[in-house]
């Protein structure tokens, strides 16, 4: 603040109680914090805690904003009939995503990721 040219003017009144509380040096510091604190309902703290838990499960993102997805493991396989052909599909559990976000992928995907079949 040394580089600024300013005047400090004391103003009396209810709407300036925070500034007034900050100027009082002789009072207890805890009382000062109580006078300028904002009351937060419990649901705000609970929502914040939930958000922090969910934050750990968010996927990695590239600089362009695209989600970086890496296949983790094959959880399940199935065979579907498409017209007169049988098609194999694989349920892929993605790294950094919850199990409920697993997706069914076809043989083309598995051919690109042969390492998944070795597990």
C-alpha positions in Angstrom: 0.0 0.0 0.0 3.0 2.3 0.2 2.9 2.9 -3.5 -0.6 4.3 -3.4 -1.8 7.7 -2.5 -5.0 7.2 -0.5 -7.0 8.6 2.4 -8.6 6.4 5.0 -11.9 7.9 6.1 -13.9 6.5 9.1 -17.6 6.1 8.5 -20.0 5.4 11.3 -23.1 3.2 10.7 -24.4 -0.4 10.6 -23.4 -1.1 7.1 -19.7 -0.5 7.9 -19.5 -2.9 10.9 -17.0 -5.2 9.2 -14.5 -2.4 8.5 -15.1 -1.2 12.1 -14.4 -4.6 13.5 -11.2 -4.9 11.5 -10.0 -1.6 12.9 -10.4 -2.7 16.5 -7.0 -4.0 17.7 -7.7 -4.5 21.4 -10.6 -7.0 21.0 -10.3 -10.8 21.0 -9.5 -12.2 17.5 -12.1 -14.9 17.8 -14.8 -12.3 18.4 -13.6 -10.5 15.3 -14.0 -13.7 13.2 -17.5 -14.2 14.6 -18.5 -10.7 13.7 -17.5 -11.0 10.0 -18.3 -14.7 9.4 -21.1 -15.9 7.2 -23.5 -18.6 8.5 -23.6 -21.6 6.1 -26.3 -24.2 6.3 -25.1 -27.8 6.8 -26.3 -28.8 3.3 -23.7 -26.5 1.7 -20.9 -28.2 3.5 -22.4 -31.7 2.7 -22.6 -30.7 -1.0 -19.0 -29.4 -1.0 -17.9 -32.7 0.6 -19.8 -34.7 -2.1 -18.2 -32.6 -4.8 -14.7 -33.3 -3.5 -15.4 -37.0 -3.5 -16.7 -36.9 -7.1 -13.7 -34.8 -8.2 -11.4 -37.8 -7.7 -13.4 -39.8 -10.3 -13.3 -37.2 -13.0 -11.5 -38.3 -16.2 -8.3 -36.7 -17.4 -8.8 -34.0 -20.1 -6.6 -32.9 -22.9 -5.7 -29.2 -23.6 -8.4 -29.1 -26.2 -11.0 -30.2 -23.7 -11.4 -33.8 -24.9 -11.7 -36.6 -22.4 -8.7 -38.9 -22.3 -10.1 -42.4 -22.2 -8.0 -45.5 -21.7 -9.5 -49.0 -21.7 -8.9 -50.9 -18.5 -10.2 -54.4 -18.6 -12.8 -56.6 -20.4 -15.5 -57.2 -17.8 -17.8 -59.4 -19.9 -18.3 -60.8 -23.4 -21.5 -61.5 -25.4 -22.5 -62.6 -28.9 -25.3 -60.8 -30.7 -27.1 -61.6 -33.9 -27.0 -58.9 -36.6 -29.0 -60.0 -39.6 -27.5 -63.4 -40.4 -24.1 -62.8 -38.6 -22.9 -63.4 -35.1 -21.0 -60.4 -33.6 -18.9 -60.6 -30.5 -19.0 -57.7 -28.2 -16.8 -56.8 -25.1 -17.9 -54.8 -22.1 -14.9 -52.5 -21.4 -14.3 -50.9 -18.0 -12.5 -47.6 -18.7 -9.6 -46.4 -16.5 -10.6 -43.4 -14.3 -14.3 -44.0 -14.9 -16.8 -45.8 -12.6 -17.9 -49.3 -13.6 -21.4 -48.0 -14.5 -19.8 -46.1 -17.4 -18.5 -49.3 -19.0 -19.3 -49.6 -22.7 -19.9 -52.5 -25.2 -17.3 -52.5 -27.9 -16.9 -54.7 -31.1 -14.1 -56.7 -32.6 -12.6 -53.7 -34.4 -12.0 -52.1 -31.0 -10.5 -55.3 -29.6 -8.1 -55.7 -32.5 -6.7 -52.2 -31.7 -6.3 -53.1 -28.1 -5.1 -56.8 -28.0 -3.6 -56.3 -24.6 -7.1 -56.4 -23.1 -7.5 -60.0 -24.0 -4.3 -61.1 -22.3 -5.6 -60.2 -18.8 
